[in-house]
Amino acid sequence: MQTQLSSYGQASSTPSPVSRMMADFADTFRDGVDINLGVGYVNEKTIPVPALVDAVRAVAADPAKYRQAFNYGSPAGSENLIASIRRFLLESGRGRLDAATLARKRMAIGACGATSILDALVDVLPPGIVVTSDPMYYIYTEGLMRKGFEVLAVPEDHEGIDLAILRRKLDALGDGARRISFFYVVTVNNPSCTVLSNRRRRALLDAASELSRQQGRLIPIFYDLAYELLLHDPQAEPFASVLPVDELGIAYEIGTLSKILAPSLRIGYLLGPDGPLMNALIQSTSDTGFSAPLFVQEMSSYLMDHCIGAQLDAVNAGYREKAVAVRAGIERELGTLLAECRGGSAGFYYYLTFKDVETCPGSDFFRFLMRTTGDAAVDGPAAERKPSVVYIPGEYCVHPHGDLAERGKRQLRLSYAFEDTPRILQALALMRDAAEYAQARTAAPAGVRA
């Protein structure tokens, strides 16, 4: 006998490739030996531990301001934190949001980071088609597909989702376009780190608005701002929110404090028009667990009020320095092997496309870096396995039946956040060795390869 599962339960009973990779990372990764360019942890040095300690003490010492901070909180979130984020957005000029726009938009805090807000969307919006980019935010889109949604993945150009391809795909849907549930775009794309231009951001809102008018219903578009606070390229155009020009009230922004303060705070927020959708998402937070831990919200409010400026400057300076050094390392070690390299202006990823070397699991390149070739000269002895390099294969990042399925087999995402620069440069040299090993294996006769 077996336990009966829902369709989502059945789809989730077998771990996804990324889930298996995360589990393997937790079980087998050797600190100081293996090199993590895959799992997108922030660099430990960017987490302001002394400020976190100060924040806990401040919250505990001021029960008048931080009321009942160690009790349950409101499903909409801490009033202090919401006020702190609003004040930060206005005073810093982030997104070029004005006071009038902020005043007419509602903000809510998720139950457990920005991910909980994304997860709630599938509960409160009708199942159907989700329009997003390709490469896509693979963790979320895999979850969408397990929950019965269809993902319409649109390839990017250098500004984000390619509008011409988007129009062709929407036209090809015909009446099926009525099944579109929502648009979702990461403004600094994970995995590709393509920066969505302000012009393209507005054009996507226009496309969703036009479709809404044609169908006589509001089709929301969600802009995931996860990496926007990490815009560290001084030549890059500052981001401009579309909320001030959203005539239909369909645009929402999802922000997070994970990348600039600490992921374990699990603070994510939603900013957008008030109404049934916002109410439903707040109720979903209540159903999940009343609210995010209130003392963590109050700590985050304190941090936003007292140290966010210096923290942002320090974090972005550190990532800028690493981005430049790693890009030079990519050019030096892999330049002749690559067809394209994206990233390095915001966030902490580079997305590489090789000319003729496959990077997918099971490939010679992958097995070399995982030290699973079976060749002791490559892997090292079992008791002292040579350093492995963890990365995200592009095959995980592209839609399995989309336009980029074949290209994804030659792609990978590497993170320059977690490891220190010398270790990343060491990993790039190992990637060069892995590529040369793969090329030699491809050129060798079948009997020799075996």
Summary of the structure (lengths in Angstrom):
residues: 450
radius of gyration: 22.6
end to end distance: 43.2
largest distance: 76.6
contacts: 1474
relative contact order: 0.15
helix: 51%
strand: 15%
